[in-house]
Amino acid sequence: MRSDPWAAGGTLTVAGALAVGTVSAAVGEHAGSTTLWVILAMGAAGLALAVRASVSAVVVSALLAALEVRDPAPWATWAVAGGLLFLFALRRPRFDAIAAGAAVAGAAMVAAYNPWQDGDNVGVFGLVTLAAAMVGVGQWVQAQRRYVTAETGRRRQEAERRREEVARHVAEERLRIARELHDSVAHHLAVVSVHTNVAKANLDPSQQVSRRALDEVQAATRSVMEELGVVLGVLRSSESEIAPAAPVDAAMVDELLESFEGIGLKVGTEGLDHLLALAPVARTAARRLLQESLTNAQRYGDGGATVTVGPPAGGYVTLSVRNPWVPRETESAGSGLGLVGMEERVHALGGTFYAGPDAAGFLVTAQLPAAAPRRTREMSG
């Protein structure tokens, strides 16, 4: 029956009627009746056939209805006939079900009004009504199931259509953002690079400090242009086409720290080797957190910052960046979107994030998911 409550109910009804008939055949008024045992055997065979919606079950149901008309004495014969017809109508098309109901009703009518044999036709109209009811209920259940299936399919199609519409809007917005970034940010960065080259070409050879500063500006501009190119590629690609980011390694972290030291920020580090215990995607997030935190430290601190990475514990690695906080009333406090972005990035990985002042200055700390802890080479020199 495979969790079909209607089929299970019909089967239990027939089985219950057969059980009542068995008791009657064993200890009832008709105990020992050969006819009753034949009826019970026919009912059991019909039940096995009706479960498979076999036409033979209709034949058994018709014979039982005729026997009920000729001799209504055996208990529950009518229930067996009705149950078999219901199980058949529940599984077969409308024409087959109506034909089966007509066959059972016809058998009852023929048995009742057979001119060559006397019989009691008192219950014939009840059997005809029973046959019509069983066919009607079986077909009604089928109609309800078809409606539910169609409605489910319609809702699924509607949900799919909405998902496609949302995906289309998202793709259009991504393309619009990509165009804006390319036309504005990329253009201005290219202008910065050109002016930097012009400035270097017109510098006096003795101005080595200025030349180094311009070299740093060019290097930073190239780095931003490369990352912007990656961002534009992501925005213009579908999710299935986005290539995974290259894993962050020790050299990339060292390069990041050196870039901040090149602009005058003194960075102290402790436990950087534990970053290699992070899952690859978390390692990329850790690099972004370091970049944003050290940028804030350079803008609002006193020129120094400390990066501390704790060993893996409970499946997480704790990354902390602390710097003395020097309030500057004349400078903008910033939009705060950098901190919001860091928090969103960490929460997306299932970690925890905190940023705010503490006793030693300003603290940014995050717990990021780690892979299986293992011994690795040092990440910093």
Order of alpha helices (4+ residues) and beta strands (2+ residues): alpha-alpha-alpha-alpha-alpha-alpha-alpha-alpha-alpha-beta-alpha-beta-beta-alpha-beta-beta
